[in-house]
Amino acid sequence: MKLLIPAIFFLLYSSSVFSQGCSDAGFCTMGAMKPDQDYSEKVNLKLQSIEVNAYRGTTTLTPIIYVLTLDATISITNSLFFQAKVPYQMADGSLGEARSVGDLSFGITYGIGEFLGGNISATLGTKIPTNNSSQSDPDSWGVENDLPMYYQTSLGSYDLIFGGSWITSKWLLATGIQMALTENENDFRWGNENVSGSWRANYQNGESSGYVGSYDLANNLKRGTDVMLRIERNFRFVNYSFNVGLLPIYRITKDERYDFNNDIRIKEDGTTGLALSVLGGCAYHFNVNSSMKLILGKKLAQRRVNPDGLTREFVSSLSYVLRF
């Protein structure tokens, strides 16, 4: 049975390449805002843990994003926990490919206590870039210009994250805010189909130059501020658990980028608004210390303009969690 359950999860994951989830910059899986959190009224599950997570996401254009993440949580006290996430990210699409260690995330989560029959926690975190979002793929189409943000393995900015949650055996309510403190150094430009060395000239010999223009420009981009709300209903059994929920993320301020045509910085219209996903998942708990989890989702709404390349049509996330 213990070999059969992981095999079933693997088959489900392999067939789930058309799922959508968190189209955000990383904060919806930080600390108190994580989905499918463990909860027990009888057993203290606030243990140290190591989680290995495999993620696959399809975008609104051709790039497919793969991320393998090591997520470690260390208890400082009985109610204070430190979290670190180290991802290795890969992006493959018709314009090329990029791969490297992704942005590092660190957070402190504090268990405040009980309220209205549930537990309240708060998280303070940060995201640290591992590159400046200026990766290129000179092997594709002979172009050495920066790839669009859809392909970049880092958002190229330092971010500040706040959040909190209320969790019971049946419900998880979480909210958070993420603010970009700096801008990236991406310099992707569409170019002209008649100019040698430009993306439009090189991509399929200029025959599909219109597709290149589908990527929103993100030159020296400073992302707007995001606010999220997670509403999740859990169904918990001895060895199994299931969850379903909604994840609205609202960008409350406009993205700002450099307009190289006019040599000014502009606030991009269409970059504010709602990105909404519906999520579902299941988990098998081998024992109190070991679990395997699968989370799937579907995009319901997306912002009209997305310079940061965070749009996702479908994602799937498979993870193994070891507590000690």
C-alpha positions as CSV (number, residue, x, y, z in Angstrom):
1,M,0.0,0.0,0.0
2,K,2.8,2.4,0.8
3,L,4.3,1.9,-2.6
4,L,0.9,2.0,-4.3
5,I,-0.1,5.4,-3.0
6,P,3.0,7.3,-4.3
7,A,2.5,5.6,-7.6
8,I,-1.1,6.8,-7.8
9,F,0.1,10.4,-7.0
10,F,2.8,10.2,-9.7
11,L,0.2,9.1,-12.3
12,L,-2.2,11.9,-11.3
13,Y,0.6,14.4,-11.5
14,S,1.8,13.2,-14.8
15,S,-1.7,13.6,-16.2
16,S,-2.2,17.0,-14.6
17,V,-0.2,19.1,-17.0
18,F,-3.2,21.3,-17.7
19,S,-3.7,22.8,-14.3
20,Q,-3.5,26.5,-13.0
21,G,-2.7,27.9,-9.7
22,C,-0.9,30.8,-8.0
23,S,0.0,33.4,-10.6
24,D,1.9,35.5,-8.1
25,A,5.5,36.3,-7.2
26,G,5.8,33.7,-4.6
27,F,4.1,34.9,-1.4
28,C,1.1,32.6,-1.6
29,T,3.3,29.7,-0.4
30,M,5.0,31.6,2.3
31,G,4.5,30.7,6.0
32,A,1.0,31.4,7.2
33,M,-0.2,31.7,3.6
34,K,0.7,28.2,2.4
35,P,-2.1,26.0,1.1
36,D,-3.1,22.7,2.6
37,Q,-1.5,23.4,6.0
38,D,-1.4,20.6,8.5
39,Y,-3.8,20.9,11.5
40,S,-4.6,18.6,14.4
41,E,-6.4,19.3,17.7
42,K,-4.8,16.3,19.3
43,V,-1.2,16.1,17.9
44,N,1.2,19.0,17.7
45,L,2.2,19.2,14.1
46,K,4.3,22.3,14.5
47,L,7.5,20.4,13.7
48,Q,10.5,21.2,11.7
49,S,10.1,20.0,8.1
50,I,11.7,19.6,4.7
51,E,9.6,19.7,1.6
52,V,10.6,18.9,-1.9
53,N,8.2,20.3,-4.5
54,A,8.0,19.7,-8.2
55,Y,6.0,22.3,-10.2
56,R,4.9,22.6,-13.8
57,G,3.0,25.6,-15.2
58,T,1.8,26.5,-18.7
59,T,1.6,30.1,-19.5
60,T,-0.8,32.1,-21.8
61,L,1.9,32.0,-24.5
62,T,4.3,29.1,-25.4
63,P,6.7,29.0,-22.4
64,I,6.3,26.2,-20.0
65,I,7.7,26.7,-16.5
66,Y,9.3,23.9,-14.4
67,V,10.4,24.5,-10.8
68,L,12.0,22.1,-8.3
69,T,12.0,23.7,-4.8
70,L,13.6,22.8,-1.5
71,D,11.4,24.3,1.3
72,A,12.8,24.0,4.8
73,T,11.1,25.1,8.0
74,I,13.0,25.3,11.3
75,S,11.4,25.9,14.7
76,I,13.1,28.6,16.8
77,T,10.6,28.3,19.7
78,N,7.3,26.4,20.0
79,S,5.5,29.3,18.3
80,L,8.2,30.9,16.1
81,F,9.4,29.3,12.8
82,F,11.9,30.2,10.1
83,Q,11.3,29.2,6.5
84,A,13.7,29.2,3.5
85,K,12.8,28.3,-0.1
86,V,15.4,27.5,-2.7
87,P,14.0,26.9,-6.2
88,Y,15.7,25.7,-9.4
89,Q,13.7,27.1,-12.3
90,M,13.5,26.2,-16.0
91,A,11.6,27.8,-18.8
92,D,11.2,26.5,-22.3
93,G,9.3,28.1,-25.2
94,S,9.4,29.1,-28.8
95,L,11.8,32.0,-28.2
96,G,14.4,29.8,-26.3
97,E,15.1,28.5,-22.9
98,A,16.5,29.6,-19.5
99,R,17.4,27.8,-16.4
100,S,19.1,28.6,-13.1
101,V,18.5,28.9,-9.3
102,G,15.4,31.1,-8.9
103,D,14.7,33.8,-6.3
104,L,15.3,32.9,-2.7
105,S,12.5,33.3,-0.2
106,F,12.9,33.7,3.6
107,G,10.3,34.2,6.2
108,I,9.5,34.2,9.9
109,T,6.1,32.9,11.1
110,Y,4.8,33.4,14.6
111,G,1.9,31.4,16.0
112,I,-0.2,34.1,17.8
113,G,-2.7,31.8,19.5
114,E,-6.3,30.7,19.4
115,F,-9.2,32.8,18.1
116,L,-12.8,31.8,17.5
117,G,-11.9,28.1,17.5
118,G,-9.0,28.4,15.2
119,N,-5.2,29.2,15.3
120,I,-3.9,32.6,14.1
121,S,-0.4,33.0,12.6
122,A,1.5,35.9,11.1
123,T,4.4,35.9,8.6
124,L,7.1,38.5,7.8
125,G,9.3,37.6,4.8
126,T,11.4,38.7,1.9
127,K,12.4,37.5,-1.6
128,I,15.9,38.0,-2.8
129,P,16.8,37.9,-6.5
130,T,19.4,35.5,-7.9
131,N,19.9,37.5,-11.1
132,N,18.7,40.7,-12.7
133,S,16.2,39.2,-15.2
134,S,18.5,39.7,-18.1
135,Q,19.1,36.1,-19.2
136,S,19.3,35.4,-23.0
137,D,19.5,32.3,-25.1
138,P,21.9,33.0,-28.0
139,D,21.5,29.4,-29.3
140,S,17.9,30.2,-30.3
141,W,17.4,32.2,-33.6
142,G,20.9,33.6,-33.2
143,V,19.5,36.4,-30.9
144,E,21.5,37.5,-27.9
145,N,19.0,40.0,-26.6
146,D,17.3,39.5,-23.3
147,L,14.5,37.0,-23.2
148,P,11.0,38.2,-22.1
149,M,10.1,38.0,-18.4
150,Y,8.0,34.8,-19.1
151,Y,11.4,33.0,-19.5
152,Q,13.4,34.7,-16.8
153,T,14.2,32.6,-13.7
154,S,14.3,35.6,-11.4
155,L,12.0,38.6,-11.1
156,G,15.1,40.6,-10.5
157,S,13.8,42.6,-7.5
158,Y,14.0,42.6,-3.7
159,D,10.5,42.1,-2.2
160,L,8.9,42.6,1.2
161,I,6.1,40.2,2.3
162,F,3.5,40.4,5.1
163,G,0.7,37.9,5.8
164,G,-1.4,36.1,8.2
165,S,-3.9,33.2,8.5
166,W,-6.7,31.6,10.6
167,I,-7.0,27.9,10.4
168,T,-9.3,25.2,11.8
169,S,-9.9,21.6,11.0
170,K,-12.2,22.6,8.2
171,W,-11.2,26.1,7.0
172,L,-8.1,28.1,6.1
173,L,-8.4,31.9,5.6
174,A,-5.2,33.7,4.7
175,T,-4.3,37.1,3.4
176,G,-1.0,38.8,2.5
177,I,0.7,41.6,0.7
178,Q,3.9,41.7,-1.4
179,M,5.7,44.8,-2.4
180,A,8.6,45.1,-4.9
181,L,11.3,47.4,-3.4
182,T,13.5,47.5,-6.5
183,E,13.3,47.2,-10.3
184,N,14.8,44.6,-12.5
185,E,17.3,45.0,-15.4
186,N,15.4,43.2,-18.2
187,D,15.9,44.8,-21.6
188,F,13.8,42.6,-23.9
189,R,12.8,44.6,-27.0
190,W,10.6,43.4,-29.9
191,G,12.8,45.1,-32.5
192,N,11.9,45.4,-36.2
193,E,11.5,42.5,-38.7
194,N,13.7,44.5,-41.0
195,V,16.5,45.0,-38.5
196,S,19.1,42.3,-38.4
197,G,19.7,40.9,-34.9
198,S,16.3,41.8,-33.5
199,W,13.8,39.3,-32.1
200,R,11.3,40.1,-34.9
201,A,13.8,39.6,-37.6
202,N,15.3,36.4,-36.3
203,Y,12.2,34.6,-35.0
204,Q,11.1,32.3,-37.9
205,N,13.0,34.6,-40.3
206,G,10.5,37.4,-39.4
207,E,7.5,35.5,-40.6
208,S,6.0,35.4,-37.1
209,S,7.1,38.8,-35.9
210,G,3.5,39.4,-34.6
211,Y,4.0,36.6,-32.0
212,V,7.1,38.3,-30.6
213,G,5.0,41.4,-30.0
214,S,2.7,39.3,-27.8
215,Y,5.2,39.6,-24.9
216,D,4.6,42.6,-22.7
217,L,7.7,44.8,-22.3
218,A,9.3,44.9,-18.9
219,N,12.4,47.1,-19.3
220,N,13.7,48.0,-15.8
221,L,10.3,46.9,-14.4
222,K,9.2,47.7,-10.9
223,R,6.1,45.5,-10.2
224,G,3.0,46.9,-8.5
225,T,1.9,45.8,-5.1
226,D,-0.1,42.6,-4.8
227,V,-2.7,41.7,-2.1
228,M,-3.9,38.1,-1.8
229,L,-6.7,36.2,-0.1
230,R,-6.8,32.5,0.3
231,I,-10.2,30.8,1.1
232,E,-9.8,27.0,1.5
233,R,-12.1,24.3,2.7
234,N,-10.4,21.1,4.0
235,F,-11.7,17.6,4.5
236,R,-9.4,15.6,6.8
237,F,-9.3,11.9,7.5
238,V,-6.9,9.6,9.2
239,N,-4.5,9.1,6.3
240,Y,-6.1,11.2,3.6
241,S,-7.0,14.9,3.3
242,F,-8.6,16.9,0.5
243,N,-9.0,20.6,-0.1
244,V,-10.6,23.0,-2.5
245,G,-10.4,26.8,-2.5
246,L,-10.2,30.2,-4.3
247,L,-7.1,32.4,-4.6
248,P,-7.7,36.0,-5.6
249,I,-4.7,38.2,-6.0
250,Y,-5.3,41.9,-6.7
251,R,-2.5,44.2,-8.0
252,I,-3.4,47.5,-6.4
253,T,-0.8,49.7,-8.0
254,K,0.4,49.9,-11.6
255,D,3.6,48.3,-12.9
256,E,6.3,50.9,-13.8
257,R,8.8,50.4,-16.6
258,Y,11.3,52.3,-18.7
259,D,9.9,53.5,-22.1
260,F,13.1,53.3,-24.3
261,N,11.3,55.0,-27.2
262,N,10.7,58.2,-25.2
263,D,13.5,57.8,-22.6
264,I,11.0,58.1,-19.7
265,R,9.6,55.8,-17.0
266,I,5.9,55.1,-17.4
267,K,3.1,53.5,-15.3
268,E,1.6,50.8,-17.5
269,D,-2.1,50.8,-18.0
270,G,-3.9,47.4,-17.6
271,T,-1.4,46.1,-15.0
272,T,-3.7,46.5,-12.0
273,G,-6.7,44.3,-11.2
274,L,-7.6,40.7,-10.3
275,A,-5.9,37.4,-11.0
276,L,-8.2,34.6,-9.8
277,S,-7.6,30.9,-9.5
278,V,-9.6,27.9,-8.2
279,L,-7.4,25.3,-6.5
280,G,-7.9,21.7,-5.4
281,G,-5.6,19.2,-3.8
282,C,-5.2,15.9,-2.0
283,A,-2.7,14.4,0.4
284,Y,-1.7,11.0,1.7
285,H,-0.2,11.0,5.2
286,F,2.0,7.9,5.7
287,N,2.3,8.9,9.4
288,V,2.5,12.1,11.5
289,N,6.0,12.7,10.1
290,S,5.6,12.0,6.4
291,S,3.2,13.1,3.7
292,M,2.8,13.4,-0.1
293,K,0.7,16.2,-1.5
294,L,-0.8,17.1,-4.9
295,I,-2.3,20.5,-5.7
296,L,-4.0,21.5,-9.0
297,G,-5.7,24.6,-10.2
298,K,-7.4,26.5,-13.0
299,K,-7.2,30.2,-13.9
300,L,-10.5,32.0,-13.8
301,A,-9.4,35.6,-14.4
302,Q,-6.2,37.4,-15.3
303,R,-5.0,41.0,-15.6
304,R,-5.0,42.4,-19.1
305,V,-1.3,43.4,-19.2
306,N,1.4,41.3,-17.5
307,P,4.9,42.6,-18.0
308,D,6.2,40.4,-15.2
309,G,5.3,37.2,-17.1
310,L,3.5,35.6,-14.1
311,T,0.5,34.5,-16.1
312,R,-0.3,30.8,-15.8
313,E,-3.0,28.9,-17.6
314,F,-2.5,25.7,-15.7
315,V,-0.1,24.5,-12.9
316,S,0.4,21.3,-11.0
317,S,2.4,20.9,-7.8
318,L,3.6,17.6,-6.3
319,S,5.5,17.5,-3.0
320,Y,6.9,15.2,-0.4
321,V,7.0,16.5,3.2
322,L,9.2,15.1,6.0
323,R,8.7,16.4,9.5
324,F,11.2,15.8,12.3
